[in-house]
Amino acid sequence: MNKKILILSLILILTLSMTTIAKNYSTEHYSEILITTVGGANVIDTNFK
């Protein structure tokens, strides 16, 4: 249970930092950041399986 909470909070922190970074960039950069974040999350997901 604690591991699940830790992973969820980590994802939350990552998304918050990503949105903060994205605010400093244009919308074009935001989509690029979003794609790399989703891609990275998929890689992590497949590695854990």
MDAnalysis code that builds the backbone (N, CA, C; Angstrom):
import MDAnalysis as mda
import numpy as np

u = mda.Universe.empty(147, n_residues=49, atom_resindex=np.repeat(np.arange(49), 3), trajectory=True)
u.add_TopologyAttr("name", ["N", "CA", "C"] * 49)
u.add_TopologyAttr("resid", np.arange(1, 50))
u.add_TopologyAttr("resname", ["MET", "ASN", "LYS", "LYS", "ILE", "LEU", "ILE", "LEU", "SER", "LEU", "ILE", "LEU", "ILE", "LEU", "THR", "LEU", "SER", "MET", "THR", "THR", "ILE", "ALA", "LYS", "ASN", "TYR", "SER", "THR", "GLU", "HIS", "TYR", "SER", "GLU", "ILE", "LEU", "ILE", "THR", "THR", "VAL", "GLY", "GLY", "ALA", "ASN", "VAL", "ILE", "ASP", "THR", "ASN", "PHE", "LYS"])
u.atoms.positions = np.array([
    [0.833, -1.212, 0.000],
    [0.000, 0.000, 0.000],
    [0.868, 1.263, 0.000],
    [1.876, 1.280, 0.870],
    [2.746, 2.460, 0.959],
    [3.512, 2.706, -0.344],
    [3.892, 1.618, -1.007],
    [4.610, 1.729, -2.282],
    [3.730, 2.397, -3.336],
    [2.448, 2.051, -3.345],
    [1.507, 2.630, -4.310],
    [1.357, 4.135, -4.068],
    [1.255, 4.537, -2.806],
    [1.134, 5.953, -2.436],
    [2.398, 6.706, -2.859],
    [3.553, 6.089, -2.654],
    [4.836, 6.696, -3.015],
    [4.914, 6.939, -4.518],
    [4.526, 5.956, -5.306],
    [4.538, 6.073, -6.767],
    [3.558, 7.153, -7.229],
    [2.369, 7.186, -6.632],
    [1.359, 8.174, -7.001],
    [1.819, 9.596, -6.679],
    [2.434, 9.782, -5.519],
    [2.940, 11.105, -5.136],
    [4.089, 11.525, -6.038],
    [4.915, 10.562, -6.454],
    [6.027, 10.831, -7.360],
    [5.505, 11.314, -8.710],
    [4.464, 10.650, -9.210],
    [3.827, 11.036, -10.479],
    [3.226, 12.439, -10.355],
    [2.599, 12.716, -9.217],
    [1.993, 14.021, -8.971],
    [3.045, 15.123, -8.977],
    [4.162, 14.887, -8.290],
    [5.265, 15.859, -8.247],
    [5.815, 16.089, -9.652],
    [5.963, 14.998, -10.409],
    [6.471, 15.098, -11.779],
    [5.548, 15.931, -12.662],
    [4.255, 15.692, -12.560],
    [3.292, 16.443, -13.374],
    [3.279, 17.918, -12.979],
    [3.366, 18.195, -11.675],
    [3.386, 19.580, -11.208],
    [4.632, 20.309, -11.696],
    [5.781, 19.656, -11.617],
    [7.019, 20.270, -12.093],
    [6.984, 20.460, -13.604],
    [6.384, 19.499, -14.319],
    [6.277, 19.601, -15.769],
    [5.383, 20.766, -16.191],
    [4.278, 20.960, -15.489],
    [3.379, 22.070, -15.829],
    [4.051, 23.412, -15.510],
    [4.852, 23.451, -14.444],
    [5.579, 24.666, -14.076],
    [6.613, 24.996, -15.140],
    [7.327, 23.975, -15.598],
    [8.318, 24.148, -16.674],
    [7.612, 24.606, -17.956],
    [6.483, 23.962, -18.247],
    [5.741, 24.248, -19.472],
    [5.219, 25.682, -19.503],
    [4.892, 26.251, -18.341],
    [4.397, 27.629, -18.269],
    [5.456, 28.623, -18.727],
    [6.735, 28.250, -18.564],
    [7.830, 29.119, -18.990],
    [8.093, 29.029, -20.492],
    [7.515, 28.017, -21.128],
    [7.680, 27.819, -22.569],
    [6.384, 28.129, -23.306],
    [6.473, 28.091, -24.628],
    [5.276, 28.277, -25.446],
    [4.459, 26.990, -25.480],
    [3.301, 27.047, -26.110],
    [2.435, 25.865, -26.193],
    [3.072, 24.775, -27.051],
    [3.920, 25.176, -28.003],
    [4.612, 24.205, -28.852],
    [5.528, 23.331, -28.004],
    [6.271, 23.977, -27.119],
    [7.168, 23.251, -26.228],
    [6.376, 22.386, -25.254],
    [5.211, 22.862, -24.844],
    [4.386, 22.116, -23.886],
    [4.003, 20.748, -24.427],
    [3.591, 20.687, -25.683],
    [3.214, 19.409, -26.292],
    [4.419, 18.479, -26.395],
    [5.602, 19.053, -26.688],
    [6.833, 18.262, -26.755],
    [7.159, 17.665, -25.396],
    [7.057, 18.483, -24.351],
    [7.316, 18.031, -22.976],
    [6.324, 16.943, -22.601],
    [5.060, 17.151, -22.961],
    [4.000, 16.195, -22.645],
    [4.267, 14.847, -23.312],
    [4.679, 14.872, -24.582],
    [4.971, 13.638, -25.333],
    [6.140, 12.897, -24.689],
    [7.202, 13.631, -24.316],
    [8.373, 12.990, -23.707],
    [8.026, 12.425, -22.332],
    [7.169, 13.114, -21.589],
    [6.755, 12.639, -20.269],
    [5.938, 11.358, -20.393],
    [4.982, 11.347, -21.304],
    [4.142, 10.168, -21.531],
    [5.003, 9.012, -22.038],
    [5.927, 9.317, -22.954],
    [6.835, 8.304, -23.482],
    [7.703, 7.720, -22.384],
    [8.231, 8.581, -21.516],
    [9.047, 8.132, -20.393],
    [8.257, 7.284, -19.427],
    [7.000, 7.667, -19.175],
    [6.138, 6.909, -18.272],
    [5.853, 5.521, -18.835],
    [5.678, 5.434, -20.146],
    [5.434, 4.143, -20.801],
    [6.649, 3.240, -20.694],
    [7.847, 3.809, -20.830],
    [9.087, 3.039, -20.720],
    [9.228, 2.490, -19.304],
    [8.969, 3.347, -18.308],
    [9.031, 2.932, -16.902],
    [8.009, 1.831, -16.635],
    [6.797, 1.995, -17.181],
    [5.710, 1.029, -17.002],
    [6.087, -0.343, -17.560],
    [6.681, -0.360, -18.745],
    [7.056, -1.627, -19.367],
    [8.229, -2.274, -18.632],
    [9.117, -1.460, -18.077],
    [10.264, -1.993, -17.344],
    [9.836, -2.676, -16.043],
    [8.770, -2.180, -15.415],
    [8.294, -2.750, -14.159],
    [7.484, -4.026, -14.347],
    [6.973, -4.239, -15.549],
    [6.132, -5.416, -15.806],
    [6.963, -6.679, -15.935],
])
